[in-house]
């Protein structure tokens, strides 16, 4: 029970996931988004080093083992293409191995979304069981998939920047956690840049974006109703528009001030500053 998603844009890859895991009737928070190498690579600014981000939906322990095996197979690759091939082969071998251990029909199933970047190149993939396909756009999975696909179909475009894809990711996670049973916990977002620094978007920035998209969504919904009310006069519409604009400007100003207290307004989403966890 989860929501995971990945987005490809002309600057790189953005992946996101919630943290709620349901085991029987118990709910707990566990990280579902993993980046490798896990230490020291967020500060790389040449874009040449290998970096891989994984998120998964399905059997948690099986996913953890699968992702670890994939990374061990890919970490010595000399190109993005070699890393992708190593990961795909590792996934196939993993299912072949565990398929012999479990009784027929009882082998755990996992859905992965993962991104690879190296030498100024980035690729996004999805794996449904042992079947791996490259994604030229976006992909989502988990119980929140329908919500994610609905929102992405309206808002995603390859022309989006990394920054915009991060905002879209935060919005999708926000809506899924609000309206889909089984989604919840913290929102985790990772960026793989073709040029520049990569890493996890720090939690304070994710929270600020989430609060902004949540409050803005409410106000813009009210403006939508006023926009479609053709019986209202133009003056009434303009008056409502001005009110909404002032509210949104106030929201933005508040969160900009709060972020400055944590070391910068929007620097962590620029190409010159690392995204730290």
C-alpha positions in Angstrom: 0.0 0.0 0.0 1.9 3.0 -1.2 2.4 5.6 -3.9 5.6 5.9 -5.9 6.2 7.9 -9.1 9.0 8.9 -11.4 9.3 11.8 -14.0 11.7 12.3 -16.9 12.5 15.8 -18.0 15.2 17.4 -20.2 17.3 18.1 -17.1 17.2 14.6 -15.5 15.0 12.5 -13.3 12.7 13.1 -10.3 11.4 10.2 -8.2 9.1 10.4 -5.2 7.4 8.1 -2.6 5.4 8.2 0.6 6.6 6.3 3.7 3.5 4.5 4.9 3.7 0.7 5.0 0.7 -1.5 6.0 1.4 -4.8 7.6 -1.8 -6.6 8.4 -3.7 -4.0 10.5 -0.6 -2.1 11.5 0.7 1.0 9.8 4.3 2.2 10.1 6.6 4.6 8.3 9.5 3.3 6.4 11.7 4.8 3.6 10.7 3.6 0.2 13.1 5.8 -1.8 16.7 4.8 -1.9 19.6 6.6 -3.6 23.0 5.2 -4.3 25.9 5.8 -3.6 24.4 6.5 -0.2 27.2 8.8 0.9 29.3 11.5 -0.6 27.8 11.8 -4.0 25.2 14.6 -3.5 28.0 17.1 -3.7 29.3 16.0 -7.1 28.8 18.8 -9.5 30.2 17.5 -12.8 27.3 15.2 -13.5 29.6 12.4 -14.5 29.5 10.1 -11.5 27.0 7.2 -11.5 23.9 7.7 -9.3 20.8 5.5 -9.1 17.5 6.1 -7.3 15.0 3.3 -6.6 11.5 3.3 -5.2 9.3 0.2 -4.9 5.8 -1.0 -4.2 5.0 -4.5 -3.0 6.6 -6.8 -0.5 9.0 -4.6 1.5 11.7 -7.2 2.5 11.7 -8.5 -1.1 12.1 -5.0 -2.5 15.0 -4.2 -0.1 16.8 -7.3 -1.2 16.1 -6.7 -4.9 17.3 -3.1 -4.8 20.5 -4.1 -2.9 21.3 -6.7 -5.5 20.6 -4.3 -8.3 23.0 -1.7 -6.9 25.8 -4.2 -6.2 25.5 -5.3 -9.9 25.5 -1.7 -11.3 27.9 0.2 -9.1 31.0 -0.6 -11.1 29.5 0.3 -14.5 31.4 2.6 -16.7 28.4 4.2 -18.4 24.7 4.8 -17.8 23.9 2.1 -20.4 26.0 -0.5 -18.7 24.4 0.3 -15.4 20.9 0.0 -16.8 21.8 -3.4 -18.4 23.3 -4.6 -15.1 20.2 -3.6 -13.2 17.8 -5.3 -15.7 19.8 -8.5 -15.6 20.0 -8.4 -11.8 16.2 -8.2 -11.6 15.8 -11.2 -14.0 18.3 -13.2 -12.0 16.7 -12.3 -8.7 13.3 -13.6 -9.8 14.8 -16.7 -11.3 16.6 -17.4 -8.1 13.7 -16.8 -5.7 11.3 -18.5 -8.0 13.1 -21.7 -7.3 13.1 -21.1 -3.6 9.3 -20.4 -3.2 6.6 -22.8 -4.1 5.0 -22.0 -7.5 2.8 -19.0 -7.3 4.2 -17.8 -4.0 7.3 -15.8 -5.1 6.9 -12.2 -3.9 6.1 -9.6 -6.5 7.5 -6.1 -6.6 7.1 -3.0 -8.8 10.1 -0.8 -9.1 10.6 2.7 -10.6 14.2 3.6 -10.9 16.4 6.3 -12.5 20.0 6.1 -13.6 22.3 9.1 -14.4 25.9 9.2 -15.5 28.1 11.2 -17.9 25.4 13.7 -18.6 22.8 11.1 -19.5 19.7 10.0 -17.5 17.1 7.2 -18.0 13.9 6.3 -16.2 12.7 2.7 -16.0 9.8 0.7 -14.5 10.0 -3.0 -13.5 6.8 -5.0 -13.0 8.1 -8.2 -11.6 11.0 -9.3 -13.9 9.8 -7.2 -16.8 11.8 -4.0 -17.2 10.8 -1.2 -19.6 12.3 2.3 -20.2 9.9 5.2 -19.5 9.9 8.3 -21.7 7.7 10.4 -19.6 6.3 9.5 -16.2 5.3 6.3 -14.4 3.6 5.6 -11.1 2.7 2.6 -9.0 1.1 1.5 -5.8 -2.4 1.9 -4.4 -2.2 5.7 -5.3 -1.4 5.0 -8.9 -4.8 6.2 -10.3 -4.6 9.4 -8.4 -1.0 10.0 -9.6 -1.8 9.2 -13.2 -4.9 11.5 -13.2 -2.9 14.4 -11.9 0.2 13.8 -14.0 -1.9 13.5 -17.2 -3.1 17.1 -16.6 0.1 18.7 -15.4 3.1 16.8 -16.7 5.1 17.7 -19.8 8.7 16.8 -20.9 9.4 20.5 -21.0 9.0 20.8 -17.3 12.1 21.8 -15.3 13.6 19.7 -12.4 12.1 22.3 -10.1 8.6 22.0 -11.6 8.8 18.2 -11.5 9.7 18.4 -7.8 6.6 20.5 -7.2 4.4 18.1 -9.2 5.8 15.2 -7.1 5.0 17.0 -3.9 1.4 17.8 -5.2 0.8 14.2 -6.2 2.0 12.8 -2.9 -0.1 15.4 -1.0 -3.3 14.4 -2.9 -2.6 10.7 -2.6 -2.0 10.9 1.2 -5.2 13.1 1.5 -7.6 10.9 -0.5 -6.2 7.4 -1.0 -6.4 4.9 1.9 -3.0 3.3 2.3 -0.9 6.3 1.4 0.6 8.4 4.2 3.7 9.4 6.2 6.4 11.7 5.0 7.0 12.8 1.4 10.4 11.8 0.0 11.6 13.3 -3.3 14.9 12.7 -5.1 16.6 14.4 -8.0 19.1 12.9 -10.5 20.6 15.8 -12.6 22.3 15.2 -15.9 24.4 18.3 -15.2 25.0 19.4 -11.7 24.4 18.1 -8.2 21.9 15.4 -7.3 20.4 14.1 -4.1 17.3 14.1 -1.8 15.3 17.3 -1.5 15.6 18.2 2.2 12.6 17.6 4.3 12.0 21.3 5.2 11.8 22.2 1.5 9.4 19.3 0.8 7.2 20.3 3.7 7.1 24.0 2.5 6.2 22.9 -1.1 3.6 20.5 0.2 2.0 23.2 2.4 2.0 25.7 -0.5 0.4 23.3 -3.0 -2.2 22.3 -0.5 -3.3 25.8 0.4 -3.0 27.0 -3.2 -5.1 24.2 -4.4 -8.0 25.2 -2.1 -7.9 28.9 -3.2 -7.5 28.1 -6.9 -10.5 25.7 -6.6 -12.6 28.6 -5.4 -11.3 30.8 -8.2 -12.2 28.1 -10.7 -15.8 28.2 -9.5 -15.9 32.0 -9.9 -14.3 31.8 -13.3 -16.9 29.4 -14.6 -19.8 31.4 -13.2 -20.7 33.4 -16.3 -23.6 35.0 -14.5 -21.1 36.9 -12.3 -20.0 40.3 -13.6 -16.5 40.9 -14.8 -16.0 43.2 -11.8 -17.0 40.4 -9.4 -14.6 38.1 -11.1 -11.7 40.6 -10.9 -12.5 41.2 -7.3 -12.3 37.5 -6.5 -9.1 37.2 -8.5 -7.4 40.0 -6.6 -8.4 38.4 -3.3 -6.9 35.0 -4.4 -3.8 36.6 -5.7 -3.1 38.4 -2.4 -3.7 35.2 -0.5 -1.2 33.2 -2.7 1.4 36.0 -2.5 1.0 35.9 1.3 1.5 32.1 1.3 4.7 32.4 -0.9 6.1 35.2 1.2 5.6 33.3 4.4 7.3 30.1 3.2 10.1 32.1 1.5 10.9 33.7 4.9 10.7 30.3 6.6 13.1 28.7 4.1 15.6 31.5 4.5 15.9 30.5 8.2 17.0 27.1 7.0 19.8 28.4 4.7 18.4 29.8 1.5 15.2 30.4 -0.4 15.3 28.3 -3.5 19.0 27.5 -3.8 18.6 23.8 -3.1 16.6 23.4 -6.3 19.0 25.3 -8.5 21.7 23.6 -10.5 24.5 25.1 -8.3 23.6 23.7 -4.9 23.3 20.1 -3.7 20.0 18.7 -2.6 20.7 17.2 0.8 18.6 14.8 2.8 
